[in-house]
Amino acid sequence: MSKSNVKFSHEKFAQLREQKGLTVADFAEIIDVNYKTVWLWAKGKTIPSLESLTIIAHILECDPGRLMNIEPGKETLSDLRYLKLISAKEVADNLGITVPSYTAIERGQSAISPRRAATLAIILGFDKSRIYTAWDNSRAEYFQKIEEKSRKKKQSK
């Protein structure tokens, strides 16, 4: 499993896999990974990498969004990127910036310029207003995490 923020739904994965008549063992054989890897995905114990998610969506003949728990209107920039199965490196390369610079934008830690928002809209295939909304949602998540850490730190004192 790669470190990931993919909002993978093991329930949806199991449902779609079963609709195709595939057992965990069948699926593991088809995508050439060990049984335990697929079993862990199916139980929600691990999350597939972006590369594996691409293969899963292809095998199950579904849009990647059907394998994720993303609430419409609350998508973050990373959610939009995962829906398009694009790596942070690919996006950063297309923006002409480093991966850390891009991930800071994606997490809402850095501002997004109008030029970068327009380019992201093209790369991800969404309109610019959706990019700004997703960035706002990313920023809200970022500040919420900071508040939670601060609260936990105060409680531990």
N, C-alpha and C positions, 0 to 999 in steps of 0.2 A: 504494500500500500504506500502510495506517495502521500506526503503531507498535503492536505487539500481542504478547501472550504466548499467543495461541491456538496450541495444539499441533496445527496443521493437518497432515493427512497427504496429501501430494501423490500418494502411491501409491494410497491409498483413493479420492481424488478421481478419478484417472485410471481406476481400475477401475470405479467407479460410472458415470462418464461414458460409458465404452466399452460397459458393459452396456446403456445406453440407446441405443447406436448413434450416439452423438454425437461428432463430431470436435471438435478445439479450435476450429476456425473456426465450426462449427455452434453450439457452446456460446456463443462470443463474440457471435454474432449474436442468439441467443435472449435473453441477458441485457444486450445493448446496451452491451458494452464492446469495446475493441479486441482484436484477435487476440493481440497481444503480452502483454496483461494475463493472459489465460487461459493462454497458453503458459508464462508465468513461474510461475503457480500450479501448473501440471501438472508442471513441472520442479523444483519446490521452491525456486525462487529468491526468490519473494516469498510473502507470506501474505495472503489476502483479508481485507478489513475485516469487522467484525461484520455490517454491512449486506449486504455481498456474500455472506458465509457464509449469511445468512438466505435470500437468493435462490438460492444454490447448492443448499442443502438442499431448498428448495421444488421447484426444477426437477428434481432427482434423486429427488424423492419419498422422502427418507430422513430419519431422525433426525439432527440435527447431530452427535451423538456418533459416528456412523459415518464422519464426515469428520475425526475427530481421533484423535490418539495419546494417550489418557489411560488410564493404568494403574489399573484398579479398586482402590480402597482407598488410592491415593496421590494422589487428586484434591486440588487446592488450591481455595481459595475462588474464584479466578479461573476455574479449570476448571469448577466448578459453574455459575458465571455464564455462561460461554461455552456450556455445554451447553443452557442455557435461552435463549440468544441475547438476553441483556439487557445493556445498556450499564452501565458504572460510574455514569454520571450518573443513569440510571433508578433504580438501587439506592440511591444516595446520596439522591436526592429522596424515595424511599419511607421511608428511615431518618430523614429530616429533618436530614441532615448535609451538609457540603460534599464534593465529589468527592475532594479531597486527604485529608480525614479518612477517607473510606471506603477509598480505595486503601491507606492506611496499615494499616487493619484487614485488607484483602484480602491484602496482602503479608506479614502477620504482624509488622509493625513496631509496631502498637498492639494492646492487649488488646481482646477482644470481650466486652462485658457480656452477662449472661444475657438481658436485654430485647432487645438488638440481635440476639443469636443467634436468639431466638424469631421476631423480625420477619424476619430473613434466611431462616429456614426457610420462612416463609410466602411470601415474595417469590420464592424460588428453587424452592420445591416439594420440599424435602428435609426429612427429620426433623432435629431439633435436634442429635442425636448426630452425624449426618453433617456438619453445619455445623461443630461443634467439631473433628471429626477433620480436616476440610479446613483449618480454621484452623491446627491443629497442624502439618499438612503444609506450609502456607504459611510458618509460622514456621521450620520446619526448613530450608526452601529459603532463606529470608532469611539465617539464620545461616551456612549453607553458602556462600552468595555472599560474605559478609563474610570468612569464613575464607580463601576462594580469593583474594580481593583482597589480604588481608594476606600470604598466602604469596607471591603474585606480587611484591608490593612488597619483601619481604625478599630474594627471588631477584634482583631488579634492582639491589640495592645492592652 
